[in-house]
Amino acid sequence: MEEPALVLDGVHAGHPGLPVLSGVDLSVPAGTLAAVLGGSGCGKTTLLRTVAGFHPVDRGTVHLGGRLVAGDGVAVAPERRRVGLVSQEGALFGHLDVAANVGFGLDRRARRGHRIDEVLELVGLAGYGARMPAELSGGQQQRVALARALAPAPALVLLDEPFVALDAGLRAEVRGQVRDALTAAGATAVLVTHDQQEALGTADLVAVLRGGRVVQCAPPRTLYDSPADIGVGSFVGDAVVLTADAAGGTAATALGGIPVPSGAGPGRLLLRPEQLRLRAPDGDREPTAKVSDVLFHGPDATVVLDLDGTGLRARVPGRSHVRPGDRVVVEVAGSGRFFPAGDDG
């Protein structure tokens, strides 16, 4: 079995009097693009700096490709860890052309060879070697930064929110290009981000960091469909959370009985807005919800509902004819995820 590219085991790190990482466990298989997802102040940047060697480990260990690089009295210098780093701004040298930027971390023999041309082709910028950074778009600059990180064939590439400075229209395109380049290179990478859509849509594996710990690490679909707790479920995507009482595979809620895979007793039920189906009432006897607002997104829309004081959000096709003030019947497609009382995350 192949050794994981990165393993953090019980890592504690922080500043004097201010713990940040409080026992992080994380394993990233070789060739995987993993995302570390979390809100502001959860420890994402400290984790990245600890792996890169810029921040010391107080307790626990960090292994890269099976080699101990931090912890147990070991602190391998950053330049000896074979880790490439792509920052938020790309941090290119403005006075050097693209080829010189990409070759900056290579020895003289590698710079004379074909490695620079190889990685530029890998990131879709073949023929751009003579251009200056100022002549490139923001997305192209980030791809040059990735080429520079890949040039020395690192054991691991760290991506520190590399798309945050790009406008929304460009962000998705560059994310796809970066993912394709990493896949083509067979590289292992860790993407640090606070953007749920970015993590779920880009990574093979997503680790949710909360309170200095990894509370769940799973493939994106598993994370979305089967969150470890209400906190994770609400963080990784829009959520509808209902008070519920489960028994015999069904949870009683304000929307009626909803199937659940497991659980019993009082608690809360998590649904996704796209599970809610809206239709016109068939007569006067069906319970209905009032449409409070409709937020149009283009291909789809969010319908804000009031069901006898319970707030709901449904995701419907953008061409839906539901309007504020309408009364609609709310039905649920599929099962919900039940969490016993107190299991809030």
C-alpha positions as CSV (number, residue, x, y, z in Angstrom):
1,M,0.0,0.0,0.0
2,E,1.4,3.4,-1.0
3,E,2.5,5.7,1.8
4,P,0.3,8.8,2.2
5,A,1.8,12.0,0.9
6,L,1.0,13.9,4.0
7,V,0.1,12.8,7.6
8,L,-0.6,15.0,10.5
9,D,-0.9,13.1,13.8
10,G,-2.2,15.0,16.8
11,V,-0.7,18.3,15.8
12,H,-0.9,21.2,18.3
13,A,0.5,24.6,17.2
14,G,-0.2,28.2,18.1
15,H,1.3,31.3,19.7
16,P,2.3,31.9,23.3
17,G,-1.0,31.8,25.3
18,L,-3.0,31.3,22.2
19,P,-3.5,27.7,21.0
20,V,-4.7,27.5,17.3
21,L,-4.4,23.8,16.3
22,S,-5.6,21.5,19.0
23,G,-4.8,18.0,17.9
24,V,-5.2,17.9,14.1
25,D,-5.3,14.5,12.5
26,L,-5.2,14.4,8.7
27,S,-4.0,11.9,6.1
28,V,-3.8,12.8,2.4
29,P,-3.2,10.0,-0.1
30,A,-0.6,10.5,-2.9
31,G,-2.0,12.1,-6.0
32,T,-5.0,13.6,-4.2
33,L,-6.2,17.2,-4.2
34,A,-7.4,17.7,-0.7
35,A,-9.1,20.9,0.6
36,V,-8.9,22.1,4.2
37,L,-12.2,24.1,4.6
38,G,-13.0,26.3,7.5
39,G,-14.1,29.7,8.6
40,S,-12.0,32.7,9.7
41,G,-9.8,31.9,12.7
42,C,-10.2,28.2,12.6
43,G,-6.5,27.5,12.0
44,K,-6.3,27.0,8.3
45,T,-3.3,29.3,7.7
46,T,-1.5,27.9,10.8
47,L,-2.0,24.4,9.5
48,L,-0.6,25.3,6.1
49,R,2.4,27.1,7.7
50,T,3.1,24.1,9.9
51,V,3.2,21.7,7.0
52,A,5.4,24.1,5.0
53,G,7.8,24.5,7.9
54,F,7.2,28.2,8.6
55,H,5.5,27.5,12.0
56,P,6.7,25.2,14.7
57,V,4.8,22.2,16.0
58,D,4.2,22.2,19.8
59,R,3.0,18.6,20.0
60,G,2.3,15.9,17.4
61,T,4.0,15.0,14.2
62,V,4.0,15.9,10.5
63,H,5.2,13.3,7.9
64,L,5.7,14.0,4.2
65,G,6.0,10.9,2.1
66,G,6.7,8.8,5.1
67,R,9.5,11.1,6.3
68,L,9.2,12.9,9.7
69,V,9.6,16.6,9.1
70,A,8.2,18.1,12.3
71,G,7.6,16.9,15.9
72,D,9.4,14.5,18.3
73,G,12.4,16.9,18.3
74,V,12.6,17.1,14.5
75,A,12.1,20.4,12.6
76,V,13.2,20.0,8.9
77,A,13.8,23.4,7.3
78,P,11.2,24.6,4.7
79,E,13.6,24.4,1.8
80,R,14.4,20.8,2.6
81,R,10.8,19.6,2.7
82,R,10.2,19.6,-1.0
83,V,7.0,21.6,-0.7
84,G,5.7,24.0,-3.3
85,L,3.6,27.0,-2.2
86,V,1.1,29.0,-4.2
87,S,-0.1,32.1,-2.3
88,Q,-3.2,34.2,-2.8
89,E,-1.5,36.8,-5.0
90,G,0.8,34.5,-6.9
91,A,3.8,36.6,-5.7
92,L,5.6,36.7,-9.0
93,F,8.8,38.7,-9.5
94,G,7.7,41.7,-11.6
95,H,11.2,42.4,-13.0
96,L,11.6,38.8,-14.3
97,D,9.8,37.2,-17.3
98,V,7.6,34.2,-17.0
99,A,10.4,31.7,-17.7
100,A,12.7,33.3,-15.1
101,N,9.9,33.2,-12.5
102,V,9.1,29.5,-13.2
103,G,12.8,28.6,-13.1
104,F,13.6,30.6,-9.9
105,G,13.7,27.5,-7.7
106,L,15.5,25.3,-10.1
107,D,19.3,24.6,-10.2
108,R,21.3,25.8,-13.2
109,R,21.2,22.5,-15.1
110,A,17.3,22.3,-14.8
111,R,16.9,25.9,-16.0
112,R,19.0,25.0,-19.1
113,G,16.9,22.0,-19.8
114,H,13.3,21.6,-20.9
115,R,11.6,21.7,-17.4
116,I,10.4,25.2,-17.7
117,D,8.7,24.6,-21.0
118,E,7.3,21.3,-19.7
119,V,5.5,22.9,-16.7
120,L,4.3,25.9,-18.7
121,E,2.7,23.6,-21.2
122,L,1.2,21.7,-18.2
123,V,-0.6,24.8,-17.0
124,G,-1.7,25.8,-20.5
125,L,0.8,28.6,-21.0
126,A,3.2,27.2,-23.6
127,G,4.9,30.0,-25.4
128,Y,4.5,32.5,-22.6
129,G,8.0,32.3,-21.3
130,A,9.2,35.7,-22.6
131,R,6.2,37.6,-21.3
132,M,6.4,39.8,-18.2
133,P,3.9,39.3,-15.3
134,A,2.3,42.7,-16.0
135,E,1.3,41.5,-19.4
136,L,-0.7,38.6,-18.0
137,S,-4.2,38.4,-16.6
138,G,-4.8,37.5,-12.9
139,G,-5.7,34.0,-13.8
140,Q,-2.6,33.6,-16.0
141,Q,-0.4,34.9,-13.2
142,Q,-1.8,32.3,-10.8
143,R,-1.1,29.6,-13.3
144,V,2.5,30.8,-13.6
145,A,2.7,30.7,-9.8
146,L,1.5,27.1,-10.0
147,A,4.1,26.3,-12.7
148,R,6.8,27.7,-10.5
149,A,5.6,25.5,-7.6
150,L,5.5,22.4,-9.8
151,A,8.9,23.0,-11.5
152,P,11.1,21.3,-8.8
153,A,8.7,18.3,-8.7
154,P,7.7,18.8,-5.0
155,A,6.4,16.1,-2.8
156,L,3.4,18.3,-2.0
157,V,1.9,21.6,-3.3
158,L,0.2,23.9,-0.9
159,L,-2.4,26.3,-2.3
160,D,-3.2,29.2,0.1
161,E,-6.6,30.5,-1.1
162,P,-5.1,31.0,-4.5
163,F,-8.3,32.2,-6.2
164,V,-9.6,34.7,-3.7
165,A,-8.2,37.7,-5.6
166,L,-9.9,36.7,-8.9
167,D,-13.3,38.0,-10.0
168,A,-16.2,35.5,-9.7
169,G,-16.4,34.9,-13.5
170,L,-12.7,33.9,-13.7
171,R,-12.5,32.0,-10.5
172,A,-14.3,28.9,-11.7
173,E,-12.3,28.7,-14.9
174,V,-8.9,29.1,-13.2
175,R,-9.9,26.5,-10.6
176,G,-10.6,24.0,-13.3
177,Q,-7.3,24.8,-15.1
178,V,-5.3,24.4,-11.9
179,R,-7.0,21.1,-11.0
180,D,-6.3,19.8,-14.5
181,A,-2.7,20.8,-14.3
182,L,-2.2,19.1,-10.9
183,T,-3.9,16.0,-12.2
184,A,-1.7,15.9,-15.3
185,A,1.4,16.3,-13.1
186,G,0.3,13.5,-10.8
187,A,0.8,16.0,-7.9
188,T,-0.5,15.8,-4.4
189,A,-1.9,19.1,-3.2
190,V,-3.6,20.7,-0.2
191,L,-5.9,23.7,-0.9
192,V,-6.7,25.9,2.0
193,T,-10.0,27.8,1.6
194,H,-13.0,29.2,3.3
195,D,-15.2,28.8,0.2
196,Q,-17.5,25.8,0.4
197,Q,-18.3,25.7,-3.3
198,E,-14.6,25.9,-4.1
199,A,-13.8,23.0,-1.8
200,L,-16.7,20.8,-2.9
201,G,-16.2,21.5,-6.6
202,T,-12.4,21.2,-6.8
203,A,-11.1,18.7,-4.2
204,D,-11.1,14.9,-4.1
205,L,-11.1,15.0,-0.3
206,V,-12.4,17.7,2.0
207,A,-11.3,18.2,5.6
208,V,-13.5,20.5,7.7
209,L,-11.5,22.4,10.3
210,R,-13.3,23.7,13.3
211,G,-11.9,24.9,16.6
212,G,-8.4,23.8,15.7
213,R,-9.5,20.2,14.9
214,V,-10.5,18.3,11.8
215,V,-14.1,17.4,12.6
216,Q,-14.8,15.4,9.4
217,C,-12.7,14.4,6.4
218,A,-14.4,12.8,3.4
219,P,-15.0,13.0,-0.3
220,P,-17.2,16.0,-1.2
221,R,-20.4,14.1,-1.9
222,T,-20.1,12.1,1.4
223,L,-19.5,15.3,3.3
224,Y,-22.5,17.0,1.7
225,D,-24.9,14.0,2.0
226,S,-23.7,12.6,5.4
227,P,-22.2,15.4,7.5
228,A,-20.8,14.3,10.9
229,D,-23.0,16.8,12.8
230,I,-25.4,19.7,12.3
231,G,-22.5,22.2,12.3
232,V,-20.7,20.5,9.4
233,G,-24.0,20.1,7.5
234,S,-24.9,23.7,7.8
235,F,-21.3,24.9,7.0
236,V,-20.7,22.9,3.8
237,G,-23.9,23.9,2.1
238,D,-27.3,25.5,2.5
239,A,-29.3,23.6,5.0
240,V,-32.9,23.3,6.2
241,V,-32.9,22.3,9.9
242,L,-36.1,21.2,11.5
243,T,-37.0,20.1,15.1
244,A,-37.8,16.4,14.8
245,D,-38.7,13.3,16.8
246,A,-37.5,10.0,15.2
247,A,-38.9,6.5,15.6
248,G,-39.0,3.5,13.4
249,G,-37.1,5.0,10.5
250,T,-39.3,8.1,10.3
251,A,-38.8,11.6,11.8
252,A,-41.9,13.6,12.7
253,T,-41.4,17.3,11.7
254,A,-43.4,20.4,10.7
255,L,-43.3,19.0,7.1
256,G,-44.7,15.7,8.2
257,G,-43.0,12.3,8.5
258,I,-39.7,12.1,6.7
259,P,-37.6,8.9,6.3
260,V,-34.3,8.8,8.1
261,P,-31.6,6.1,7.9
262,S,-31.2,5.9,11.7
263,G,-31.9,7.6,15.0
264,A,-34.6,7.7,17.7
265,G,-36.0,10.3,20.1
266,P,-36.0,14.1,20.0
267,G,-33.4,15.9,17.9
268,R,-33.0,17.8,14.7
269,L,-33.3,16.9,11.0
270,L,-31.1,18.3,8.3
271,L,-32.4,18.6,4.7
272,R,-31.0,20.3,1.6
273,P,-33.1,23.1,0.0
274,E,-33.1,21.2,-3.3
275,Q,-35.1,18.4,-1.5
276,L,-38.1,20.7,-1.0
277,R,-40.7,20.4,-3.7
278,L,-43.3,23.2,-4.1
279,R,-46.7,22.7,-5.7
280,A,-50.1,24.5,-5.7
281,P,-52.5,23.3,-3.1
282,D,-55.2,20.8,-4.2
283,G,-58.2,22.2,-2.3
284,D,-58.4,24.0,1.1
285,R,-57.5,21.2,3.5
286,E,-53.8,20.7,2.7
287,P,-51.4,22.6,5.0
288,T,-49.5,25.3,3.1
289,A,-46.6,27.6,3.5
290,K,-46.5,31.3,2.6
291,V,-43.9,32.5,0.1
292,S,-42.0,35.4,1.8
293,D,-39.5,36.1,-0.9
294,V,-37.9,34.7,-4.1
295,L,-34.2,35.2,-4.6
296,F,-33.3,34.7,-8.3
297,H,-29.9,33.2,-9.1
298,G,-30.2,32.6,-12.9
299,P,-30.5,28.8,-13.4
300,D,-32.2,28.4,-10.1
301,A,-33.8,30.4,-7.3
302,T,-34.2,30.3,-3.5
303,V,-37.7,30.5,-2.2
304,V,-38.1,31.8,1.3
305,L,-41.1,30.2,3.1
306,D,-43.0,30.6,6.3
307,L,-44.7,27.5,7.5
308,D,-46.7,28.5,10.6
309,G,-43.7,30.3,12.0
310,T,-41.1,27.8,10.8
311,G,-38.7,29.4,8.3
312,L,-37.7,27.3,5.3
313,R,-35.7,27.8,2.1
314,A,-36.3,25.8,-1.0
315,R,-34.1,25.7,-4.1
316,V,-36.2,25.6,-7.3
317,P,-35.6,26.0,-11.1
318,G,-35.0,29.7,-12.0
319,R,-38.1,29.6,-14.3
320,S,-40.4,28.7,-11.5
321,H,-43.5,30.9,-11.4
322,V,-43.7,31.0,-7.6
323,R,-44.2,34.6,-6.3
324,P,-44.1,36.3,-2.9
325,G,-47.5,36.0,-1.2
326,D,-48.3,32.6,-2.9
327,R,-49.5,29.7,-0.7
328,V,-47.8,26.4,-1.6
329,V,-47.6,22.8,-0.4
330,V,-44.1,21.8,0.6
331,E,-43.1,18.2,0.0
332,V,-39.8,16.4,0.7
333,A,-37.9,14.3,-1.8
334,G,-35.7,11.6,-0.3
335,S,-34.6,11.1,3.3
336,G,-33.2,13.4,5.9
337,R,-30.2,13.3,8.2
338,F,-31.3,13.0,11.8
339,F,-29.1,14.2,14.8
340,P,-30.1,13.5,18.4
341,A,-30.6,16.4,20.7
342,G,-27.3,17.9,21.8
343,D,-25.4,16.6,18.7
344,D,-25.0,20.1,17.3
345,G,-21.3,20.4,16.5
